[in-house]
Amino acid sequence: MRELGLAGCLARAERTPWVAEALDGIDACRAVCELFAYCRGGQAVNKYFETGRLDATETSFCRTSRKLLMEGLMRDAERFVGEGRS
């Protein structure tokens, strides 16, 4: 690997099985999650340790640290606007 250099390693990264699996997970999140623009597919480490895979989508970490947070923020923003404090 050292002889490839950084550019060589990056050029062949998608052919590495675990990188391809992680990229599949990001694509899957993009396809099913309305908050993808916020989290960009989540954290590979959480996907792996919660599911044993890198191509998983929603995890407990995702639900509690991303989705519930965003739902709370949106609820507060709606209440703020509803009270005419925009």
PyMOL Python script that loads the backbone (N, CA, C, O; Angstrom):
from pymol import cmd

cmd.read_pdbstr("""\
ATOM      1  N   MET A   1       0.801  -1.201   0.000  1.00  0.00           N
ATOM      2  CA  MET A   1       0.000   0.000   0.000  1.00  0.00           C
ATOM      3  C   MET A   1       0.844   1.264   0.000  1.00  0.00           C
ATOM      4  O   MET A   1       0.493   2.249  -0.651  1.00  0.00           O
ATOM      5  N   ARG A   2       1.953   1.241   0.727  1.00  0.00           N
ATOM      6  CA  ARG A   2       2.781   2.447   0.793  1.00  0.00           C
ATOM      7  C   ARG A   2       3.251   2.876  -0.578  1.00  0.00           C
ATOM      8  O   ARG A   2       3.360   4.071  -0.856  1.00  0.00           O
ATOM      9  N   GLU A   3       3.533   1.906  -1.444  1.00  0.00           N
ATOM     10  CA  GLU A   3       4.034   2.278  -2.774  1.00  0.00           C
ATOM     11  C   GLU A   3       2.957   2.941  -3.638  1.00  0.00           C
ATOM     12  O   GLU A   3       3.282   3.626  -4.608  1.00  0.00           O
ATOM     13  N   LEU A   4       1.688   2.746  -3.298  1.00  0.00           N
ATOM     14  CA  LEU A   4       0.606   3.385  -4.053  1.00  0.00           C
ATOM     15  C   LEU A   4       0.493   4.867  -3.732  1.00  0.00           C
ATOM     16  O   LEU A   4       0.098   5.657  -4.590  1.00  0.00           O
ATOM     17  N   GLY A   5       0.828   5.245  -2.533  1.00  0.00           N
ATOM     18  CA  GLY A   5       0.650   6.624  -2.104  1.00  0.00           C
ATOM     19  C   GLY A   5      -0.815   6.910  -1.817  1.00  0.00           C
ATOM     20  O   GLY A   5      -1.687   6.079  -2.071  1.00  0.00           O
ATOM     21  N   LEU A   6      -1.064   8.076  -1.294  1.00  0.00           N
ATOM     22  CA  LEU A   6      -2.433   8.453  -0.922  1.00  0.00           C
ATOM     23  C   LEU A   6      -3.364   8.472  -2.132  1.00  0.00           C
ATOM     24  O   LEU A   6      -4.477   7.950  -2.063  1.00  0.00           O
ATOM     25  N   ALA A   7      -2.927   9.058  -3.218  1.00  0.00           N
ATOM     26  CA  ALA A   7      -3.774   9.144  -4.415  1.00  0.00           C
ATOM     27  C   ALA A   7      -4.136   7.754  -4.931  1.00  0.00           C
ATOM     28  O   ALA A   7      -5.278   7.521  -5.328  1.00  0.00           O
ATOM     29  N   GLY A   8      -3.187   6.841  -4.928  1.00  0.00           N
ATOM     30  CA  GLY A   8      -3.449   5.480  -5.384  1.00  0.00           C
ATOM     31  C   GLY A   8      -4.425   4.751  -4.479  1.00  0.00           C
ATOM     32  O   GLY A   8      -5.310   4.040  -4.955  1.00  0.00           O
ATOM     33  N   CYS A   9      -4.266   4.927  -3.185  1.00  0.00           N
ATOM     34  CA  CYS A   9      -5.192   4.293  -2.224  1.00  0.00           C
ATOM     35  C   CYS A   9      -6.603   4.840  -2.396  1.00  0.00           C
ATOM     36  O   CYS A   9      -7.570   4.077  -2.390  1.00  0.00           O
ATOM     37  N   LEU A  10      -6.728   6.147  -2.549  1.00  0.00           N
ATOM     38  CA  LEU A  10      -8.045   6.744  -2.732  1.00  0.00           C
ATOM     39  C   LEU A  10      -8.686   6.312  -4.046  1.00  0.00           C
ATOM     40  O   LEU A  10      -9.898   6.107  -4.112  1.00  0.00           O
ATOM     41  N   ALA A  11      -7.883   6.175  -5.075  1.00  0.00           N
ATOM     42  CA  ALA A  11      -8.408   5.779  -6.382  1.00  0.00           C
ATOM     43  C   ALA A  11      -9.007   4.380  -6.359  1.00  0.00           C
ATOM     44  O   ALA A  11      -9.937   4.096  -7.115  1.00  0.00           O
ATOM     45  N   ARG A  12      -8.496   3.510  -5.513  1.00  0.00           N
ATOM     46  CA  ARG A  12      -9.017   2.141  -5.476  1.00  0.00           C
ATOM     47  C   ARG A  12      -9.863   1.857  -4.243  1.00  0.00           C
ATOM     48  O   ARG A  12     -10.212   0.704  -3.989  1.00  0.00           O
ATOM     49  N   ALA A  13     -10.196   2.882  -3.478  1.00  0.00           N
ATOM     50  CA  ALA A  13     -10.936   2.703  -2.226  1.00  0.00           C
ATOM     51  C   ALA A  13     -12.274   1.998  -2.427  1.00  0.00           C
ATOM     52  O   ALA A  13     -12.632   1.127  -1.634  1.00  0.00           O
ATOM     53  N   GLU A  14     -13.013   2.354  -3.462  1.00  0.00           N
ATOM     54  CA  GLU A  14     -14.338   1.755  -3.674  1.00  0.00           C
ATOM     55  C   GLU A  14     -14.258   0.265  -3.976  1.00  0.00           C
ATOM     56  O   GLU A  14     -15.265  -0.434  -3.862  1.00  0.00           O
ATOM     57  N   ARG A  15     -13.116  -0.226  -4.349  1.00  0.00           N
ATOM     58  CA  ARG A  15     -12.958  -1.666  -4.613  1.00  0.00           C
ATOM     59  C   ARG A  15     -12.621  -2.440  -3.341  1.00  0.00           C
ATOM     60  O   ARG A  15     -12.580  -3.670  -3.354  1.00  0.00           O
ATOM     61  N   THR A  16     -12.381  -1.728  -2.252  1.00  0.00           N
ATOM     62  CA  THR A  16     -12.115  -2.357  -0.964  1.00  0.00           C
ATOM     63  C   THR A  16     -13.467  -2.751  -0.363  1.00  0.00           C
ATOM     64  O   THR A  16     -14.343  -1.897  -0.226  1.00  0.00           O
ATOM     65  N   PRO A  17     -13.655  -4.010  -0.006  1.00  0.00           N
ATOM     66  CA  PRO A  17     -14.982  -4.479   0.427  1.00  0.00           C
ATOM     67  C   PRO A  17     -15.645  -3.654   1.522  1.00  0.00           C
ATOM     68  O   PRO A  17     -16.830  -3.338   1.408  1.00  0.00           O
ATOM     69  N   TRP A  18     -14.923  -3.294   2.579  1.00  0.00           N
ATOM     70  CA  TRP A  18     -15.585  -2.561   3.650  1.00  0.00           C
ATOM     71  C   TRP A  18     -15.919  -1.127   3.248  1.00  0.00           C
ATOM     72  O   TRP A  18     -16.901  -0.570   3.737  1.00  0.00           O
ATOM     73  N   VAL A  19     -15.131  -0.525   2.374  1.00  0.00           N
ATOM     74  CA  VAL A  19     -15.444   0.821   1.888  1.00  0.00           C
ATOM     75  C   VAL A  19     -16.683   0.760   0.996  1.00  0.00           C
ATOM     76  O   VAL A  19     -17.568   1.609   1.106  1.00  0.00           O
ATOM     77  N   ALA A  20     -16.750  -0.233   0.117  1.00  0.00           N
ATOM     78  CA  ALA A  20     -17.920  -0.392  -0.753  1.00  0.00           C
ATOM     79  C   ALA A  20     -19.183  -0.612   0.085  1.00  0.00           C
ATOM     80  O   ALA A  20     -20.241  -0.069  -0.233  1.00  0.00           O
ATOM     81  N   GLU A  21     -19.074  -1.409   1.156  1.00  0.00           N
ATOM     82  CA  GLU A  21     -20.227  -1.654   2.032  1.00  0.00           C
ATOM     83  C   GLU A  21     -20.671  -0.362   2.716  1.00  0.00           C
ATOM     84  O   GLU A  21     -21.869  -0.096   2.816  1.00  0.00           O
ATOM     85  N   ALA A  22     -19.721   0.437   3.183  1.00  0.00           N
ATOM     86  CA  ALA A  22     -20.044   1.707   3.830  1.00  0.00           C
ATOM     87  C   ALA A  22     -20.697   2.671   2.841  1.00  0.00           C
ATOM     88  O   ALA A  22     -21.650   3.366   3.194  1.00  0.00           O
ATOM     89  N   LEU A  23     -20.198   2.720   1.617  1.00  0.00           N
ATOM     90  CA  LEU A  23     -20.793   3.580   0.599  1.00  0.00           C
ATOM     91  C   LEU A  23     -22.206   3.122   0.242  1.00  0.00           C
ATOM     92  O   LEU A  23     -23.079   3.951  -0.018  1.00  0.00           O
ATOM     93  N   ASP A  24     -22.435   1.808   0.228  1.00  0.00           N
ATOM     94  CA  ASP A  24     -23.788   1.284   0.008  1.00  0.00           C
ATOM     95  C   ASP A  24     -24.723   1.754   1.119  1.00  0.00           C
ATOM     96  O   ASP A  24     -25.881   2.084   0.862  1.00  0.00           O
ATOM     97  N   GLY A  25     -24.219   1.786   2.358  1.00  0.00           N
ATOM     98  CA  GLY A  25     -25.025   2.262   3.477  1.00  0.00           C
ATOM     99  C   GLY A  25     -25.387   3.724   3.332  1.00  0.00           C
ATOM    100  O   GLY A  25     -26.515   4.122   3.622  1.00  0.00           O
ATOM    101  N   ILE A  26     -24.439   4.521   2.886  1.00  0.00           N
ATOM    102  CA  ILE A  26     -24.719   5.943   2.664  1.00  0.00           C
ATOM    103  C   ILE A  26     -25.768   6.106   1.573  1.00  0.00           C
ATOM    104  O   ILE A  26     -26.687   6.913   1.714  1.00  0.00           O
ATOM    105  N   ASP A  27     -25.642   5.348   0.490  1.00  0.00           N
ATOM    106  CA  ASP A  27     -26.641   5.400  -0.589  1.00  0.00           C
ATOM    107  C   ASP A  27     -28.018   4.968  -0.090  1.00  0.00           C
ATOM    108  O   ASP A  27     -29.032   5.552  -0.472  1.00  0.00           O
ATOM    109  N   ALA A  28     -28.051   3.946   0.764  1.00  0.00           N
ATOM    110  CA  ALA A  28     -29.325   3.474   1.307  1.00  0.00           C
ATOM    111  C   ALA A  28     -29.961   4.546   2.191  1.00  0.00           C
ATOM    112  O   ALA A  28     -31.170   4.766   2.127  1.00  0.00           O
ATOM    113  N   CYS A  29     -29.162   5.203   3.003  1.00  0.00           N
ATOM    114  CA  CYS A  29     -29.684   6.288   3.839  1.00  0.00           C
ATOM    115  C   CYS A  29     -30.227   7.417   2.970  1.00  0.00           C
ATOM    116  O   CYS A  29     -31.299   7.957   3.245  1.00  0.00           O
ATOM    117  N   ARG A  30     -29.495   7.769   1.934  1.00  0.00           N
ATOM    118  CA  ARG A  30     -29.936   8.831   1.026  1.00  0.00           C
ATOM    119  C   ARG A  30     -31.305   8.500   0.426  1.00  0.00           C
ATOM    120  O   ARG A  30     -32.138   9.387   0.237  1.00  0.00           O
ATOM    121  N   ALA A  31     -31.528   7.231   0.132  1.00  0.00           N
ATOM    122  CA  ALA A  31     -32.769   6.810  -0.524  1.00  0.00           C
ATOM    123  C   ALA A  31     -33.971   6.807   0.417  1.00  0.00           C
ATOM    124  O   ALA A  31     -35.102   6.985  -0.035  1.00  0.00           O
ATOM    125  N   VAL A  32     -33.748   6.609   1.717  1.00  0.00           N
ATOM    126  CA  VAL A  32     -34.900   6.422   2.609  1.00  0.00           C
ATOM    127  C   VAL A  32     -35.064   7.484   3.690  1.00  0.00           C
ATOM    128  O   VAL A  32     -36.109   7.523   4.340  1.00  0.00           O
ATOM    129  N   CYS A  33     -34.096   8.326   3.901  1.00  0.00           N
ATOM    130  CA  CYS A  33     -34.158   9.237   5.050  1.00  0.00           C
ATOM    131  C   CYS A  33     -34.338  10.684   4.626  1.00  0.00           C
ATOM    132  O   CYS A  33     -33.576  11.209   3.814  1.00  0.00           O
ATOM    133  N   GLU A  34     -35.353  11.316   5.185  1.00  0.00           N
ATOM    134  CA  GLU A  34     -35.617  12.720   4.860  1.00  0.00           C
ATOM    135  C   GLU A  34     -34.611  13.669   5.519  1.00  0.00           C
ATOM    136  O   GLU A  34     -34.565  14.854   5.186  1.00  0.00           O
ATOM    137  N   LEU A  35     -33.817  13.156   6.441  1.00  0.00           N
ATOM    138  CA  LEU A  35     -32.810  13.973   7.110  1.00  0.00           C
ATOM    139  C   LEU A  35     -31.401  13.738   6.577  1.00  0.00           C
ATOM    140  O   LEU A  35     -30.426  14.140   7.211  1.00  0.00           O
ATOM    141  N   PHE A  36     -31.286  13.099   5.435  1.00  0.00           N
ATOM    142  CA  PHE A  36     -29.974  12.771   4.893  1.00  0.00           C
ATOM    143  C   PHE A  36     -29.094  14.010   4.738  1.00  0.00           C
ATOM    144  O   PHE A  36     -27.895  13.948   5.012  1.00  0.00           O
ATOM    145  N   ALA A  37     -29.657  15.116   4.311  1.00  0.00           N
ATOM    146  CA  ALA A  37     -28.862  16.334   4.123  1.00  0.00           C
ATOM    147  C   ALA A  37     -28.252  16.804   5.436  1.00  0.00           C
ATOM    148  O   ALA A  37     -27.227  17.486   5.435  1.00  0.00           O
ATOM    149  N   TYR A  38     -28.867  16.447   6.543  1.00  0.00           N
ATOM    150  CA  TYR A  38     -28.373  16.826   7.873  1.00  0.00           C
ATOM    151  C   TYR A  38     -27.255  15.896   8.344  1.00  0.00           C
ATOM    152  O   TYR A  38     -26.217  16.373   8.802  1.00  0.00           O
ATOM    153  N   CYS A  39     -27.445  14.590   8.244  1.00  0.00           N
ATOM    154  CA  CYS A  39     -26.462  13.661   8.825  1.00  0.00           C
ATOM    155  C   CYS A  39     -25.523  13.039   7.788  1.00  0.00           C
ATOM    156  O   CYS A  39     -24.478  12.498   8.150  1.00  0.00           O
ATOM    157  N   ARG A  40     -25.881  13.111   6.511  1.00  0.00           N
ATOM    158  CA  ARG A  40     -25.043  12.604   5.418  1.00  0.00           C
ATOM    159  C   ARG A  40     -24.784  11.101   5.493  1.00  0.00           C
ATOM    160  O   ARG A  40     -23.754  10.618   5.021  1.00  0.00           O
ATOM    161  N   GLY A  41     -25.721  10.368   6.087  1.00  0.00           N
ATOM    162  CA  GLY A  41     -25.587   8.914   6.114  1.00  0.00           C
ATOM    163  C   GLY A  41     -25.093   8.347   7.424  1.00  0.00           C
ATOM    164  O   GLY A  41     -24.866   7.142   7.532  1.00  0.00           O
ATOM    165  N   GLY A  42     -24.926   9.186   8.406  1.00  0.00           N
ATOM    166  CA  GLY A  42     -24.569   8.698   9.731  1.00  0.00           C
ATOM    167  C   GLY A  42     -23.119   8.299   9.895  1.00  0.00           C
ATOM    168  O   GLY A  42     -22.271   8.567   9.043  1.00  0.00           O
ATOM    169  N   GLN A  43     -22.868   7.663  10.997  1.00  0.00           N
ATOM    170  CA  GLN A  43     -21.514   7.271  11.367  1.00  0.00           C
ATOM    171  C   GLN A  43     -21.311   5.778  11.136  1.00  0.00           C
ATOM    172  O   GLN A  43     -22.069   4.957  11.652  1.00  0.00           O
ATOM    173  N   ALA A  44     -20.305   5.433  10.374  1.00  0.00           N
ATOM    174  CA  ALA A  44     -20.028   4.022  10.079  1.00  0.00           C
ATOM    175  C   ALA A  44     -19.784   3.225  11.352  1.00  0.00           C
ATOM    176  O   ALA A  44     -20.196   2.068  11.444  1.00  0.00           O
ATOM    177  N   VAL A  45     -19.128   3.820  12.323  1.00  0.00           N
ATOM    178  CA  VAL A  45     -18.833   3.104  13.558  1.00  0.00           C
ATOM    179  C   VAL A  45     -20.112   2.690  14.274  1.00  0.00           C
ATOM    180  O   VAL A  45     -20.189   1.579  14.798  1.00  0.00           O
ATOM    181  N   ASN A  46     -21.112   3.561  14.307  1.00  0.00           N
ATOM    182  CA  ASN A  46     -22.375   3.210  14.945  1.00  0.00           C
ATOM    183  C   ASN A  46     -23.101   2.125  14.169  1.00  0.00           C
ATOM    184  O   ASN A  46     -23.658   1.199  14.757  1.00  0.00           O
ATOM    185  N   LYS A  47     -23.093   2.238  12.861  1.00  0.00           N
ATOM    186  CA  LYS A  47     -23.732   1.212  12.042  1.00  0.00           C
ATOM    187  C   LYS A  47     -23.101  -0.150  12.314  1.00  0.00           C
ATOM    188  O   LYS A  47     -23.799  -1.147  12.496  1.00  0.00           O
ATOM    189  N   TYR A  48     -21.779  -0.176  12.339  1.00  0.00           N
ATOM    190  CA  TYR A  48     -21.079  -1.441  12.526  1.00  0.00           C
ATOM    191  C   TYR A  48     -21.326  -2.037  13.912  1.00  0.00           C
ATOM    192  O   TYR A  48     -21.654  -3.218  14.026  1.00  0.00           O
ATOM    193  N   PHE A  49     -21.176  -1.244  14.949  1.00  0.00           N
ATOM    194  CA  PHE A  49     -21.297  -1.796  16.292  1.00  0.00           C
ATOM    195  C   PHE A  49     -22.737  -2.082  16.701  1.00  0.00           C
ATOM    196  O   PHE A  49     -22.971  -2.897  17.593  1.00  0.00           O
ATOM    197  N   GLU A  50     -23.708  -1.423  16.061  1.00  0.00           N
ATOM    198  CA  GLU A  50     -25.109  -1.722  16.372  1.00  0.00           C
ATOM    199  C   GLU A  50     -25.669  -2.857  15.525  1.00  0.00           C
ATOM    200  O   GLU A  50     -26.533  -3.604  15.986  1.00  0.00           O
ATOM    201  N   THR A  51     -25.188  -2.994  14.297  1.00  0.00           N
ATOM    202  CA  THR A  51     -25.793  -3.987  13.398  1.00  0.00           C
ATOM    203  C   THR A  51     -24.815  -5.038  12.893  1.00  0.00           C
ATOM    204  O   THR A  51     -25.229  -6.073  12.371  1.00  0.00           O
ATOM    205  N   GLY A  52     -23.525  -4.779  13.047  1.00  0.00           N
ATOM    206  CA  GLY A  52     -22.521  -5.690  12.515  1.00  0.00           C
ATOM    207  C   GLY A  52     -22.272  -5.498  11.031  1.00  0.00           C
ATOM    208  O   GLY A  52     -21.555  -6.282  10.409  1.00  0.00           O
ATOM    209  N   ARG A  53     -22.863  -4.456  10.464  1.00  0.00           N
ATOM    210  CA  ARG A  53     -22.714  -4.166   9.034  1.00  0.00           C
ATOM    211  C   ARG A  53     -22.469  -2.677   8.833  1.00  0.00           C
ATOM    212  O   ARG A  53     -22.807  -1.861   9.691  1.00  0.00           O
ATOM    213  N   LEU A  54     -21.884  -2.335   7.702  1.00  0.00           N
ATOM    214  CA  LEU A  54     -21.661  -0.931   7.367  1.00  0.00           C
ATOM    215  C   LEU A  54     -22.697  -0.394   6.388  1.00  0.00           C
ATOM    216  O   LEU A  54     -22.744   0.808   6.128  1.00  0.00           O
ATOM    217  N   ASP A  55     -23.530  -1.283   5.843  1.00  0.00           N
ATOM    218  CA  ASP A  55     -24.540  -0.837   4.878  1.00  0.00           C
ATOM    219  C   ASP A  55     -25.920  -0.690   5.520  1.00  0.00           C
ATOM    220  O   ASP A  55     -26.925  -0.622   4.811  1.00  0.00           O
ATOM    221  N   ALA A  56     -25.980  -0.643   6.834  1.00  0.00           N
ATOM    222  CA  ALA A  56     -27.237  -0.433   7.544  1.00  0.00           C
ATOM    223  C   ALA A  56     -27.712   1.005   7.331  1.00  0.00           C
ATOM    224  O   ALA A  56     -26.957   1.864   6.877  1.00  0.00           O
ATOM    225  N   THR A  57     -28.954   1.240   7.662  1.00  0.00           N
ATOM    226  CA  THR A  57     -29.472   2.613   7.582  1.00  0.00           C
ATOM    227  C   THR A  57     -29.673   3.128   9.014  1.00  0.00           C
ATOM    228  O   THR A  57     -28.696   3.469   9.682  1.00  0.00           O
ATOM    229  N   GLU A  58     -30.887   3.189   9.481  1.00  0.00           N
ATOM    230  CA  GLU A  58     -31.164   3.778  10.787  1.00  0.00           C
ATOM    231  C   GLU A  58     -30.590   2.940  11.930  1.00  0.00           C
ATOM    232  O   GLU A  58     -30.709   1.714  11.944  1.00  0.00           O
ATOM    233  N   THR A  59     -29.975   3.619  12.874  1.00  0.00           N
ATOM    234  CA  THR A  59     -29.449   2.975  14.071  1.00  0.00           C
ATOM    235  C   THR A  59     -30.056   3.664  15.295  1.00  0.00           C
ATOM    236  O   THR A  59     -30.702   4.705  15.174  1.00  0.00           O
ATOM    237  N   SER A  60     -29.846   3.088  16.447  1.00  0.00           N
ATOM    238  CA  SER A  60     -30.310   3.709  17.691  1.00  0.00           C
ATOM    239  C   SER A  60     -29.643   5.075  17.870  1.00  0.00           C
ATOM    240  O   SER A  60     -30.293   6.044  18.262  1.00  0.00           O
ATOM    241  N   PHE A  61     -28.357   5.141  17.581  1.00  0.00           N
ATOM    242  CA  PHE A  61     -27.643   6.418  17.663  1.00  0.00           C
ATOM    243  C   PHE A  61     -28.286   7.450  16.746  1.00  0.00           C
ATOM    244  O   PHE A  61     -28.462   8.605  17.132  1.00  0.00           O
ATOM    245  N   CYS A  62     -28.631   7.040  15.547  1.00  0.00           N
ATOM    246  CA  CYS A  62     -29.272   7.923  14.575  1.00  0.00           C
ATOM    247  C   CYS A  62     -30.605   8.443  15.121  1.00  0.00           C
ATOM    248  O   CYS A  62     -30.876   9.644  15.081  1.00  0.00           O
ATOM    249  N   ARG A  63     -31.424   7.537  15.626  1.00  0.00           N
ATOM    250  CA  ARG A  63     -32.737   7.929  16.153  1.00  0.00           C
ATOM    251  C   ARG A  63     -32.618   8.897  17.321  1.00  0.00           C
ATOM    252  O   ARG A  63     -33.332   9.899  17.377  1.00  0.00           O
ATOM    253  N   THR A  64     -31.720   8.601  18.253  1.00  0.00           N
ATOM    254  CA  THR A  64     -31.671   9.402  19.469  1.00  0.00           C
ATOM    255  C   THR A  64     -30.842  10.679  19.345  1.00  0.00           C
ATOM    256  O   THR A  64     -31.163  11.676  19.993  1.00  0.00           O
ATOM    257  N   SER A  65     -29.801  10.675  18.543  1.00  0.00           N
ATOM    258  CA  SER A  65     -28.951  11.858  18.477  1.00  0.00           C
ATOM    259  C   SER A  65     -29.210  12.725  17.252  1.00  0.00           C
ATOM    260  O   SER A  65     -28.787  13.881  17.221  1.00  0.00           O
ATOM    261  N   ARG A  66     -29.879  12.206  16.269  1.00  0.00           N
ATOM    262  CA  ARG A  66     -30.138  12.979  15.055  1.00  0.00           C
ATOM    263  C   ARG A  66     -31.632  13.220  14.842  1.00  0.00           C
ATOM    264  O   ARG A  66     -32.083  14.364  14.796  1.00  0.00           O
ATOM    265  N   LYS A  67     -32.385  12.147  14.714  1.00  0.00           N
ATOM    266  CA  LYS A  67     -33.799  12.287  14.374  1.00  0.00           C
ATOM    267  C   LYS A  67     -34.605  12.956  15.490  1.00  0.00           C
ATOM    268  O   LYS A  67     -35.360  13.892  15.226  1.00  0.00           O
ATOM    269  N   LEU A  68     -34.454  12.491  16.723  1.00  0.00           N
ATOM    270  CA  LEU A  68     -35.211  13.096  17.822  1.00  0.00           C
ATOM    271  C   LEU A  68     -34.783  14.538  18.060  1.00  0.00           C
ATOM    272  O   LEU A  68     -35.616  15.393  18.362  1.00  0.00           O
ATOM    273  N   LEU A  69     -33.503  14.810  17.927  1.00  0.00           N
ATOM    274  CA  LEU A  69     -33.022  16.181  18.055  1.00  0.00           C
ATOM    275  C   LEU A  69     -33.669  17.076  17.003  1.00  0.00           C
ATOM    276  O   LEU A  69     -34.173  18.151  17.329  1.00  0.00           O
ATOM    277  N   MET A  70     -33.659  16.644  15.756  1.00  0.00           N
ATOM    278  CA  MET A  70     -34.229  17.451  14.685  1.00  0.00           C
ATOM    279  C   MET A  70     -35.746  17.611  14.855  1.00  0.00           C
ATOM    280  O   MET A  70     -36.285  18.688  14.601  1.00  0.00           O
ATOM    281  N   GLU A  71     -36.431  16.550  15.282  1.00  0.00           N
ATOM    282  CA  GLU A  71     -37.871  16.657  15.527  1.00  0.00           C
ATOM    283  C   GLU A  71     -38.155  17.693  16.605  1.00  0.00           C
ATOM    284  O   GLU A  71     -39.077  18.495  16.463  1.00  0.00           O
ATOM    285  N   GLY A  72     -37.374  17.685  17.678  1.00  0.00           N
ATOM    286  CA  GLY A  72     -37.552  18.670  18.740  1.00  0.00           C
ATOM    287  C   GLY A  72     -37.290  20.084  18.265  1.00  0.00           C
ATOM    288  O   GLY A  72     -38.041  21.003  18.595  1.00  0.00           O
ATOM    289  N   LEU A  73     -36.235  20.264  17.495  1.00  0.00           N
ATOM    290  CA  LEU A  73     -35.927  21.589  16.964  1.00  0.00           C
ATOM    291  C   LEU A  73     -37.034  22.091  16.041  1.00  0.00           C
ATOM    292  O   LEU A  73     -37.416  23.261  16.096  1.00  0.00           O
ATOM    293  N   MET A  74     -37.548  21.196  15.189  1.00  0.00           N
ATOM    294  CA  MET A  74     -38.627  21.591  14.275  1.00  0.00           C
ATOM    295  C   MET A  74     -39.903  21.936  15.044  1.00  0.00           C
ATOM    296  O   MET A  74     -40.592  22.898  14.706  1.00  0.00           O
ATOM    297  N   ARG A  75     -40.212  21.160  16.066  1.00  0.00           N
ATOM    298  CA  ARG A  75     -41.395  21.421  16.884  1.00  0.00           C
ATOM    299  C   ARG A  75     -41.269  22.794  17.566  1.00  0.00           C
ATOM    300  O   ARG A  75     -42.225  23.569  17.580  1.00  0.00           O
ATOM    301  N   ASP A  76     -40.104  23.088  18.124  1.00  0.00           N
ATOM    302  CA  ASP A  76     -39.893  24.385  18.755  1.00  0.00           C
ATOM    303  C   ASP A  76     -39.949  25.516  17.742  1.00  0.00           C
ATOM    304  O   ASP A  76     -40.512  26.574  18.024  1.00  0.00           O
ATOM    305  N   ALA A  77     -39.371  25.302  16.563  1.00  0.00           N
ATOM    306  CA  ALA A  77     -39.405  26.331  15.522  1.00  0.00           C
ATOM    307  C   ALA A  77     -40.836  26.605  15.083  1.00  0.00           C
ATOM    308  O   ALA A  77     -41.207  27.761  14.880  1.00  0.00           O
ATOM    309  N   GLU A  78     -41.645  25.562  14.932  1.00  0.00           N
ATOM    310  CA  GLU A  78     -43.052  25.738  14.540  1.00  0.00           C
ATOM    311  C   GLU A  78     -43.810  26.505  15.614  1.00  0.00           C
ATOM    312  O   GLU A  78     -44.627  27.372  15.302  1.00  0.00           O
ATOM    313  N   ARG A  79     -43.543  26.190  16.876  1.00  0.00           N
ATOM    314  CA  ARG A  79     -44.205  26.899  17.973  1.00  0.00           C
ATOM    315  C   ARG A  79     -43.754  28.359  17.989  1.00  0.00           C
ATOM    316  O   ARG A  79     -44.566  29.262  18.189  1.00  0.00           O
ATOM    317  N   PHE A  80     -42.477  28.582  17.782  1.00  0.00           N
ATOM    318  CA  PHE A  80     -41.920  29.940  17.762  1.00  0.00           C
ATOM    319  C   PHE A  80     -42.579  30.770  16.661  1.00  0.00           C
ATOM    320  O   PHE A  80     -42.973  31.912  16.894  1.00  0.00           O
ATOM    321  N   VAL A  81     -42.697  30.197  15.468  1.00  0.00           N
ATOM    322  CA  VAL A  81     -43.320  30.905  14.349  1.00  0.00           C
ATOM    323  C   VAL A  81     -44.812  31.062  14.592  1.00  0.00           C
ATOM    324  O   VAL A  81     -45.387  32.100  14.265  1.00  0.00           O
ATOM    325  N   GLY A  82     -45.452  30.033  15.169  1.00  0.00           N
ATOM    326  CA  GLY A  82     -46.882  30.091  15.461  1.00  0.00           C
ATOM    327  C   GLY A  82     -47.242  31.173  16.456  1.00  0.00           C
ATOM    328  O   GLY A  82     -48.359  31.691  16.428  1.00  0.00           O
ATOM    329  N   GLU A  83     -46.316  31.526  17.338  1.00  0.00           N
ATOM    330  CA  GLU A  83     -46.545  32.573  18.316  1.00  0.00           C
ATOM    331  C   GLU A  83     -46.237  33.944  17.734  1.00  0.00           C
ATOM    332  O   GLU A  83     -46.355  34.953  18.429  1.00  0.00           O
ATOM    333  N   GLY A  84     -45.847  33.990  16.481  1.00  0.00           N
ATOM    334  CA  GLY A  84     -45.563  35.265  15.814  1.00  0.00           C
ATOM    335  C   GLY A  84     -44.258  35.892  16.212  1.00  0.00           C
ATOM    336  O   GLY A  84     -44.121  37.114  16.157  1.00  0.00           O
ATOM    337  N   ARG A  85     -43.294  35.095  16.613  1.00  0.00           N
ATOM    338  CA  ARG A  85     -42.001  35.642  17.033  1.00  0.00           C
ATOM    339  C   ARG A  85     -40.938  35.471  15.952  1.00  0.00           C
ATOM    340  O   ARG A  85     -39.760  35.314  16.275  1.00  0.00           O
ATOM    341  N   SER A  86     -41.318  35.497  14.707  1.00  0.00           N
ATOM    342  CA  SER A  86     -40.335  35.271  13.637  1.00  0.00           C
ATOM    343  C   SER A  86     -39.459  36.423  13.369  1.00  0.00           C
ATOM    344  O   SER A  86     -38.596  36.351  12.494  1.00  0.00           O
TER     345      SER A  86
END
""", "prot")
cmd.dss("prot")
cmd.show_as("cartoon", "prot")
cmd.util.cbc("prot")
cmd.orient("prot")
